[in-house]
């Protein structure tokens, strides 16, 4: 599939579309929306180490991919350093193998 898509940073209010993408990718494994959004906000917005960096892929104003990193504080040789961990990368099933995630 040859698709034209663009990448942008996540913004407040994108969680509804991210939830829909998550359902398309994980199907029946996704909890109900209110519980999912509460968990998403805990991980990405209310994280004591900092707000996550999330990049979103869009095609025709529809969210088709997500590439998020959560911030972490890690102790290395006695010093606390800020790090990031890639989590929950996903691509809509119809857009796989288009180069969105990797």
C-alpha positions in Angstrom: 0.0 0.0 0.0 1.5 3.3 -1.0 0.1 5.9 1.4 1.1 9.5 2.0 1.1 10.1 5.7 2.6 12.8 8.0 4.0 12.9 11.5 3.2 15.3 14.3 3.6 15.7 18.0 0.8 14.5 20.3 -1.4 17.2 21.8 -4.0 17.5 24.5 -7.2 15.8 23.4 -5.5 13.2 21.1 -6.2 10.4 23.6 -9.6 9.7 22.1 -8.1 9.0 18.7 -5.2 7.1 20.3 -7.8 4.9 22.0 -9.4 4.1 18.7 -6.1 3.2 17.2 -5.3 1.0 20.2 -8.7 -0.8 19.7 -7.9 -1.3 16.0 -4.5 -2.8 16.8 -5.2 -4.8 20.0 -9.0 -5.5 19.4 -10.6 -7.3 22.4 -7.5 -6.9 24.7 -8.3 -3.2 25.3 -10.1 -2.2 28.5 -13.2 0.0 28.5 -12.4 3.6 27.4 -12.6 5.4 30.7 -10.2 2.9 32.4 -7.9 3.0 29.4 -7.7 6.8 29.3 -7.1 6.9 33.1 -4.1 4.5 32.6 -2.9 6.4 29.5 -2.9 9.7 31.4 -1.1 8.1 34.4 1.7 6.8 32.1 2.0 9.7 29.7 0.8 12.9 31.3 1.0 12.5 35.1 4.4 10.7 35.1 6.5 12.1 37.9 9.6 11.9 35.6 8.0 14.1 33.0 5.4 14.1 30.2 5.9 11.5 27.5 7.1 12.4 24.0 4.6 11.0 21.6 4.7 11.2 17.8 1.6 10.4 15.8 1.2 9.4 12.1 -1.8 10.7 10.3 -3.4 10.0 6.9 -6.4 11.9 5.7 -6.9 13.3 9.2 -7.0 9.8 10.7 -4.5 8.6 13.3 -2.7 5.6 11.8 0.4 5.3 14.0 1.9 6.1 17.4 5.5 6.2 18.5 5.7 7.2 22.2 8.5 7.3 24.7 8.0 7.6 28.5 10.4 9.6 30.6 12.2 7.9 33.5 14.6 8.8 36.2 17.3 6.2 36.5 20.2 5.9 38.9 23.5 5.3 37.1 26.7 5.1 39.2 24.9 6.9 42.0 23.7 9.8 39.8 20.0 10.2 38.8 19.7 10.7 35.1 16.7 11.4 32.9 16.1 8.6 30.4 13.3 7.6 28.0 11.8 4.2 27.2 10.0 3.4 23.9 6.6 1.9 24.7 3.3 1.0 22.9 4.5 1.7 19.4 1.7 0.8 17.1 0.5 1.0 13.5 -3.0 0.6 12.2 -3.4 -2.8 10.6 -4.2 -1.2 7.2 -1.0 0.9 7.3 1.5 -1.8 8.3 4.7 -2.1 6.2 4.4 1.6 5.1 7.4 2.6 7.2 5.4 4.3 9.9 7.1 2.7 13.0 10.3 1.2 11.6 
